């Protein structure tokens, strides 16, 4: 009778210990899911501007500043002035030439660092403009990050003269004749490169 009692007490002790272990694991798992949220209060957009355009397409440039202690990844951008917005980069096309294309995986900004969007490099493209984007106005943007967090920014529209590029064919379609392109930048700023940069 005593042997039976001891065995039963031992079994109960093992069951209780197992339950405590599972509860501990569950608690740890819940804490880790909230620790990687993007700190949008620590993210700013500086020196941002949009190239004025009457129709077709244009682009936004500026510097994303990440003052948080974690890397952030910008995966999506939306705006009320364009139904289609894409993150773009300049990359080799396999023939030795450089070509604009949508940037896979978004834009990652390291902790306590900056990331420049500029002509001839990464930038944000706005397509199928339903109305002119006029100099002197502000364009609202919503940035969405990899974890679903969002931040609101505005960029001023500027009317710059400079290198004029044509866009035709490929995924981007043809820009209307005489429509401004997004490559023109202030004096001294790099331009977008080849006229065919956005083809294909």
N, C-alpha and C positions, 0 to 999 in steps of 0.2 A: 504493500500500500504506500509506503514511503517512497519507493522507487518511482511509482506512477506519479506521485505528487511532484517530485523533483523534475521529472521529464516535462510535465505540463507547465511548470513555472519557467523552465528553460525555453520552451517553445514560445510562450507569451513574450518573454524578454527579447527574443530574436525578432518577432513580428513588430514590436514597438520600435526597436532600433531601425529596422528597415523603413518603417513609416517616417521616422524622423529624417532619415537620409534622403528619401524622395522629396519631402517637404523642403529641405535645404536646397536641393537641386532646382526645384521649381522657383524658389525665391531668387536664386542667382540668375536664372534665365530671364526673368522679368526685368531685373535691374539693367542687364546689358543691352536690352533692346532700346532703351531710352538714352543711352549714353553717347550715341553717335549722331544726334540730331544736328542739322546745320544751324549754326548761330547766325541767323540772317541780320541781326542787329550789328554784327561785326563786319558786314559786307557792304561796300559802297561802290559806286560807279563814278569815276572821275573823268573830266575832260571829254565827256561824251558828245557826239554830234552825229547828225544824219544828213546825208547829201540830198539837197533839194531836188525834186523830180516832178515832172508834170504827169507822167504815167509810166507804166511798165514796171521797173524795178529800181531799187536803191539799196543803200547799206548803212549800217550804224557802226561807229567806231568809238573807242574810249579805253579806259583802263579799269579793270575789275580789281578792287583792293580787298584782300582777305586778311583782316586783323585778328582772326580767331586762331586758336592753337591746333586746329584740325584742317586737313586738306578738304576742299569742297569741289564738287563736280557739277557744273552747269549743264543740264541736259536738254532744256527746252526754253524757248523765248516766244512770247506772244505779244501782239500789239493791236490796238484798235484800227490802225491805219492800213493794215495788210492782213489778208486772210491766210497767208503762207509765209512763215519765217523760218530760216534755217541757219544753223551755225556752220560756217565755211572755213576752209583752210586752203593754203597753197601747197601742192604736193607734186612730185614728179609723176609724169604720165607714162613712163616706161620708154619714151623715145628721147629722153634727155631734156625735154621741155617741162616747164612748170605749168600746172593747171589748177583752177579752182574746183573744189568739190565739197560736198557735205562732209562734215567732220564726224566720224564714227565715235561713239562713246562720249561725246560732249567735250567740254573744256574743263580741265582740272586746274585749280588754282591752289598752290601749296600753302600750308599754314604760314601766317605772317608774311605773305608775299603778294605780288601783283601779277596781273596777266594783261598784256596789251593787245587790244583789237585794233588793227591798223591796215591801211591799204597795202597790198602786196603780201599780207600775212593773214592770220585768223581775223574774221569779221562776222557780222550778223547781216544776212541778206533778207530783204523784204521784197516779195514778189507780188505781181498782179494788183498793183495799187488801184483801188477803186476811185480815187480822187487825188488831185495834186497834193504833194507834200511841200508846203511853201516855206521859204526862208523866214525866220523870225518867229515861227511857231514852235511849240514843244510837242514831242511825241512820247506817249506813255509806253513803258515796257514792263512786262511781268517776267521775271526770271524764275525758272523752276529748277530745283536741284535734285540730285539723284535720290534723295530720301523723301521727295515730295514737298519739301519746304519751299515757300515762294517769297520773293522780295519785289517791291515796286520801285521803278526808276523812271526818270524822264531824260530825254536828250533833246538838245536844241537843233533845229533844222538850219543849216547854213548853205548859202549859195556860193559855191566856189567855181572859178574858171580854171581850166587846166587841161590835162590830157583827156581827150575824148576817145572812148572805146566803143566798139560795136559788139553787140551780143546777138548771136544767131545760132539756131540749131540746138541740138542736145536737149538736156532736161529743162533748161531754163527758158527756152523759147526765144523769140526775136523781140528785141526792144524796138518800140516805134521809132521811125526815122526822126532824128533830131532830139530824141529824148535824152536827158542827162543820164550819165552813168555814175555808178557809185565810186569810181576810181579817182575822180578829181579830188584833190586835197589842198590844204593851205600850202603856200609857197614853202619849198624846202622839205615837204613831207614826201615819202615814197609813193609812187603810183602803183596801180594794180598790175603792171607788167604787160604781157602780150594782149593784143586785141582779142585773141581767141582763148583767153584764159578761162572763160566760162563755158566754152563749148564742150559738149559731150557729157 
